[in-house]
Amino acid sequence: MNYTIRPINTGFVTTYPKQYLYHHSTVAHLQNVSEEKIEMPCFCYLVEGGDAPILIDTGMADTERANKYHHPGSYQPEGMSIIDQLHKIGYQPEDIGVVIFTHMHWDHIYYMDRFKNAKFYANEAEYAFAMDPIPLYYKSYEHPALGIVRPFEGIEIQTVKGDAEILPGIRVFETFGHSPGHQCVEVDTKNGTYIVTGDAIFILDNLKEIPQIHYDVTPPGRYADIIATWKSIEKIKERMAGEEYLLPCHDASMLERVKKTPVIGL
């Protein structure tokens, strides 16, 4: 199959780069890393060309939920939910046949109940942890202890493990670290294979070497397992055809890229 991929930004999540995007051991060796809070986009990806459209992640929550339970100041502008954006390009949520989750954090799985006809896929380790996280991750997975209903409550999720083919030309591979069961998604297109990285990397800077401290990657500051995170970034670097074939979820460079290339893989 030769698919095409539409990046869809579903809102903006706030964070401090030196706390979240870069491990504390790296910042003394980097230049131009902001001390101020920034807004990161929150992309999911629509894959077309198969029997039915496919989503990789479903994007972030509405402004009220994002700001109250997650990163203060995060917001979803009017018309930017995945539901609204599908409408703009001629789809109803019921048209989506498959949803593949990179992981099950709040900013990647919202509006699940609207996709009535979709089959949902997540890594088995991720699903198990999402159902029973430690309290440190109650917010990330919107645990019932917070007094809210999880987006995946009562919804059947198919689980996979290792390297797995979801559909012809669409594969997942494990990139644990950011979360216990994170996975990346490979999509074959006419001009090559793209990797939707989820949060295995937040930004393309996470791929860079820092030779003066012998780092072959620039690890992020947010992770469940730093060793797994490191090895997963190395795995992405080994598998990618080039940085232009990586589709991150939170790198601001995607905002400009999508203006120039709204549909990738043609």
N, C-alpha and C positions, 0 to 999 in steps of 0.2 A: 504493500500500500504506500502511496505517496500522499501524505497528509499535509495540510497547512495548519499554521498555528497563529491564533490571534491573542496577543497579550492584552489583558483587561485589568486596569488598575481599579480597585474597589474602595480606595480611601487612603488615609494617611495615619501612620502610627508614630508616636513621638518617642524619642529615646536620646540618651547621651552617648555619642560615639565612643568616648574613651571608657565607658563602662560596659557597653553592649557590643559594639562592632569590632573592637580590638582588645585582645588580651592585655592585661596590665603590664606584662613583661615586654610588650612590643612598643608601647607609646613613646618611650624615651628615644627610640631609634627611628621614629616616623616624623614627617613634617606635615604641617597643614591639617592636622586632625583637630576638629573643632572642640572647644571646651563647652559650647552651648548646646542646648537641646535642639535637635533637628526633627524634621518630619520625613519619614520614610514612606514611599509608596507601598501598596500591598497588592501585588499582582497575582492573578490566577490566569490560567491559559485555556482557551477554547481550541480544541482540535477538530478540524473538519476534514471530510474526504472519505469517511467510512459510511457505514449503513446509517448511523445516527451521530449527531455531534457528541463530543466527549469533553468533559471538563477535567482539568488537573487543578485540584483545589476549588473551593467555591468562594474564597475571599473572606473579608472581615465583617464584623458585626456593625450594627447601626451606631450612630454617634453616642446615644445615651448609654448603651451597654459598654461600648469601647472605653468611654471616658470614666464611667463609674467603677467598672470592675477590672480594668486592665491598665493601659498607659494613659494617665491623665493628660488631656489635651488632644487625644486621638479623635479623629472624626471621619465620618463618611458623608461627603457632600451630597446634596439632593441629586438623585438620578444616577448615583455611582454604585449602588448595590449591584451585585451580579444579576439579580432579577431584572432591574431596570435596564442594565446594559445589554442583556440578551434581547429584550424587547426592541431596543434601538436597531439591532441588526436582523430583526425579523424572526426571532425565536421565542417560544414560550418555554418556561422551565420544564414542562412536560415533554418537550422534544429531546431533552438530553438523555442519551442511552446509558452512558457510563460516567461515573465520577471516580477519579483516582486521587487519593489523598497522599501528599508527600508526608504529612503528619497531621495530628488531630488537635493542634492548638487552636484557640478561639479565632484567630485571624486568618485561618485557612479552611474553616468548615462551616461557615454560617449559612443560614437559609436552607439547610438540608431538607427540611420537611416540604419544601416547595418542589423538589425534584421527584415527582410522584412515580415516574416510570424508570428512574435511573437505578442501575446496580452500582453499589458503592464498594470500593476496594481500599483496604489499608493493610499495612504490615501487621502480622499477628502480635508481635511484641508491643507495637504501638497501641493497638486496640486494648490489649490486656492492661497496659499501664493507664490508658485513658479511663478505663472503668474503675481502676483502683489506684490512683496516684498518691504519693506522699503529700502531706499538707503543703509543702513548698510549691507544689504544682497544682493546687486546687484551682487557682485563677486561670492558669493556662488551659485547663480542661473543663472549666466551669463546673466544678464538683457540686453536687446537691447541697453540701454543707454551706455554700454561699447563699442558699435560699433562692436559687434560680434553676431553670431547667436546661440541661445540657442540649446542645443542638442535635446530638445523635441519640437522644433518649428514645428508646423504643424503635429505632430504625435498624434494619438488618444490614450488617456490614460483612462483606466477604473478606476473609483474611488470606494473605499470601506471605511467603517467606523466601529469603534468598533472592536470586535472580529469577524473575518470573515474567512470562509473556502474558499480558492481559488480553491483547488483541493482536492480530498480525501487524507487525510494524510498531507496536507499542509495548515497551518493556519497563519493568522496575528493577532497581538494584539497591541493596541495602547500603545506607550511609548513616549509620547510627552515630549519635553523639550530641547533636542539638536536642534530640529527644530519644527515648529508649528504642524506638522503632522507626526512625526516620528512613525514608527511601526517596531516591531520585527517579525521574521518569524519562526514558529515552523515547523519542518520536522520530521515525524515519520520514523524511520529506524528499522532494525531488532534488534538492541541492544539498543533502546530507542529513546526518543524524544530530538532532538537538537534544540537549539535556536540560530539563526543568529541574533546577537544583533545590527548590523549596528553601529551607533555612540551613541546609548543609553548609552553604556559605551565605552570609548576609549580603555581601558586596564583593565585587570582583577583586578588590584589594586583598581579600582573604586568601587569594591564590599566590600572592607575591612572596618571593624569598626575602629573607633579611640576613644576608651573608655574615654580617658582623657578629651575629649571635647564633649562627649555624642553623637558622630556621629555613626549611624549604617551603614553608607556608607562613601566612600571617594569621594565626588563629583568632577567632572571635572571643569576646568576653562573656558570652552567654552560652551555656552548654549544660547538658546533664552529665556528660562524660568527656573530659578533655582529650583523653587518649583516643577514644573512638572518633571524636571530632577531627582530630589531626589526621588520622589514618583515612577517614572518609574524604577529606579534602585532597589528600594525595591520590586517592582512588579516582576522584573526579578529574584531576589533572592528567592521569594516565589514560582515561577513557575519552576525554574530549578531543574533538578534531581541531579545536582552537577556541579562544575565549569568545569569539563571535557566535559559537554554537552553544553557549551557555545562556540559559534564561532564568535569572534569579528572581526572587519574589520581592525583594526589598531594596534593590540597588536603584538609586535615583537616575542612573544613566538610562534605565529602561524608559523613562518618561520621554526623553528625546528620541530614543530609538524607535518608539512606537509612532511618533509623529512622522518620521521618515519612512518607516516600514510597518504599516498597521497590520499586514498579514505576512508572516514569515514562512519561508519554505517554498515559495513559488518558483 
